[in-house]
């Protein structure tokens, strides 16, 4: 979950919509993975005028909500996983294109695995992510939801 502080609020600019709030920074309370998502839309429905906006989404549920709200004129064009070192087995944070989001059934509740560009799979619940059996709930290849389980 992201949060911010009143001191981070920026003054409104005349060129920005009145219903938005601008922030100098946001913070993340937990050392967890999140998603950097590019959402594109056609200004006034014109496919010749493509606009982009980036979203920082703290969890898979929020990501899927944005993806499922896509239309022919507004859609998610890119998803990157931003992962801490404990998840990506490195000494620091990484931002990598997400190939697949995999739902992994678990007695402890919701669990996800992430396949990034190059085929590496990260999972917060399983040390050996190669043997994970789950359901692909989003794939960059299809942009949709295949029905078959994956391993």
C-alpha positions, -999 to 999 in steps of 0.1 A, spaced: 0 0 0 13 35 -9 8 64 14 19 100 15 20 130 39 3 163 38 37 180 35 41 162 1 11 179 -14 20 202 -43 0 233 -52 -25 229 -81 -15 241 -115 -40 257 -138 -31 232 -166 -41 201 -144 -76 189 -138 -93 203 -107 -102 168 -94 -66 157 -91 -40 161 -63 -3 162 -71 22 148 -46 60 154 -44 65 118 -32 47 87 -20 59 61 4 55 24 7 49 10 42 60 -25 34 91 -39 16 68 -56 -10 66 -59 -48 44 -35 -68 36 -27 -104 45 1 -127 18 2 -153 15 22 -185 -21 29 -194 -29 44 -228 -60 60 -241 -72 77 -273 -78 114 -267 -114 121 -277 -115 86 -291 -91 94 -319 -66 65 -324 -42 90 -340 -39 108 -307 -26 83 -281 -19 95 -246 -1 76 -219 -3 77 -181 17 57 -156 2 41 -125 20 27 -95 -2 -1 -82 6 -18 -49 -9 -53 -55 -22 -78 -80 -59 -71 -72 -54 -35 -82 -35 -44 -113 -62 -68 -124 -89 -42 -117 -72 -18 -141 -66 -44 -167 -103 -56 -166 -115 -20 -170 -98 -18 -205 -118 -8 -235 -111 -4 -272 -101 32 -265 -83 28 -231 -60 -1 -222 -30 -13 -203 0 -13 -227 28 -24 -204 32 -39 -169 65 -39 -150 71 -57 -118 91 -37 -92 106 -62 -68 127 -60 -37 160 -79 -34 145 -106 -11 121 -115 -39 143 -112 -70 173 -128 -52 196 -98 -57 210 -71 -35 185 -45 -45 153 -34 -62 146 -44 -99 120 -31 -124 114 -58 -151 87 -63 -178 61 -87 -165 53 -116 -189 28 -135 -167 9 -130 -134 2 -165 -120 -23 -172 -92 -11 -200 -69 -36 -217 -47 -25 -216 -11 -39 -225 23 -25 -192 37 -46 -171 12 -39 -154 -20 -5 -160 -35 10 -149 -68 41 -157 -88 55 -134 -114 73 -144 -146 94 -115 -159 112 -110 -192 137 -137 -198 115 -163 -181 126 -159 -145 98 -166 -120 96 -149 -86 73 -160 -58 71 -147 -23 58 -180 -9 79 -206 -26 117 -207 -26 118 -229 -57 95 -210 -81 103 -234 -110 80 -261 -97 50 -238 -91 16 -249 -104 -9 -222 -108 -32 -204 -132 -20 -176 -154 -45 -148 -148 -27 -123 -170 -2 -127 -198 15 -101 -220 13 -125 -249 -25 -127 -248 -34 -97 -227 -61 -120 -214 -69 -149 -192 -60 -184 -204 -79 -213 -188 -51 -239 -186 -30 -243 -155 7 -235 -159 38 -250 -143 
